[in-house]
Amino acid sequence: MTARPGPRMRANRAGASGYAAGLSLVVLALTGAVGLALKQPWLFPSLGPTVMLFFESPENEASRPKNALVGHAVGLVAGAACFYALGLSGQPSAPDGGLTVSYVVAGTLSVAITTLVLTLLKTPHPPAGATTLIVSLGILTQPPQLLAMAGAIVLVTLAGWALNTLLLGRER
């Protein structure tokens, strides 16, 4: 199948902007609705840049579904590993209790690990850096929250891939 030009490559800037904004709205609203129904945090900050990549730059390597899934998975694991290894469980999150040396170490180390692994695997996905900070800074750390984050990442990625494939005729 021949891929049609992505929205960035189209001459009509308003059409490309509407495509990206509209589909970002749809996918994040769907994710938020699932979160409301399950009473779990299915809408969190790093999903915004992910959907923006999917719909603003679908041709970009970082926009590939594999990159999003691997990137956020590595971010979740690295963030949780640093959070728990530094004994931050039971402490108020960095935004609530203030930034401490332990949170600085957890945050910086987890992003460095995420960057290292994604670079070695050749699967760039910059929003994964936000995912690792959300976890390593204690914002979302409980197992049900981490599972909700993983579910939301899968939903957003599948919806983004499906919509781009359906509307742009591309498979990645």
N, C-alpha and C positions, 0 to 999 in steps of 0.2 A: 504494500500500500504506500502511495506517495503522500508524504505529509504536506499539508497546506501550510503557508507561512503563519508563524505565530503572531499574536496580537502586536508584539513590538515591531514586527516587520511589515505590518499593514500600513498603508498610507493614511488611513483615517485614525488620527490620534484619539478622537472622541470615542470611536468604536472600541479601540484597544483599552482605553481607560474604563469604559463602561463594562467591558468584558471582565477585566481584572477586579473592579470594585463589586460588581454584581455577584460574581462567583465567590469572592471572598466573603461577602455577606451571607450567601446561601450556605456555604460550608461551615462557617463559624456559628451561624444560627442553628444549624442542625446539631452541631457539637454541643452548643449551649443547651438546646432542648433535651438532649440525652442526659446531660449533667443535671438539669432540673428534675427530670423524671427519676434519676437514680440517686439524687441528693449527694452527688459526688463532684469534685472539681474537674469536670471535663473541658472547661474553658480556662486556659492559663496563658500567660504572656508570650511564650515562645511559639505558640500556634499562629499568632498574627504574622510574623515574618515568614513562616513556612507557607501559609496560603498566599502571601504576597509573591513569594518566589514562584509558586506553582502557576499563578495566573498572570503575573506581570512578565515573567521570563521563563516560559515553559521550555524553551530550548536550552537553558542554562544547565550545566552539569549538576549544580547544587540542587536543581529542581527535580531531579529524578526521584521516583518513589523509593528506590533502593537507598539512595543517599539519605532521604528523610527518615526512613525507618531505622537504618543502621545508626545514623547520626544521633537521633533522639534516644535510641536504646543505649548507646554508649554514654550519652550524657546522663541518663537516669542512673545507670550503674556506677559511673565515676562519681557522680554527686552523692549518691547514697553511701558508697564505699568511704569517701572522705568524711562525710557527715558522721557516720557511725564510728569510723576508726579514730576520729579525734574526740570521741566521747561527748558529742553535742546533743545526743538524745536526752530528752527531758528538759533541755534548756529552752528559753524563749527564742524564737527565730531572730535573726539579725535585725530585721525591720522592727520587731516588737521590743526586744531587749537591748538593742544596741550592738554595734559591730565590735567584736572582740578579736584578739589575736588568733584564737582558734578558728573563728569564722573566716578571717582573712586567709589563713592557711588552707582551710577547707575549700573556699571559693577559688583561690588562685590555683591550687593544686588540681582540683577537679577539672577546671577549664584546660589546664595544660595537658592533663591526661587525655581528655576528650580530643583536643587538637592533635596530640601525638597519634592516637589510635586512628582517627579519621584520615589523617595524612598518610599513615602507613597503609591503610586499606584503600586509599585513593577514592574516598567517598565524602567529599566536602559537603557540609550542610551547616552554614554558620548559625542558624537558629538553635542548633543543638547546644551551643555555648550558653544560651539563656536557660535551656532546660537544666543543664548541670548546675547553674547558679541557683535556680529555683529550689533545687533539692539540697545542695550543699550549704545554702544559707538558712536552711531550716523552715522554708515557707511551706513546702509540701514534702513530708517525709514518712508518714505512716504507711504501712503496706497497702491499705485500701486506697489511699491517695495515689501511691505510685502505680497501682493497677489501673486506677481511673486515668492517670496520665498516659499510660501505655495504650489503653483502649482508645482514648481521644486521638492519639498520634496515628494509630492504625485507621481509625475512621476518617480523619482529615486526609490522610495519604490516599486511601482508597477512593474517597469522594473526589479529590483533586485529580487523580489519575483518570478516573472514569469520565469526569466532565471534560477534561482536556482531550481524551481519546474520542469521546462522542462529538464534541464541538469542533475540534481542530483536526480530527482524523489522524492523530499521532499516537504511537505506542512507544513507551520508553521503558 
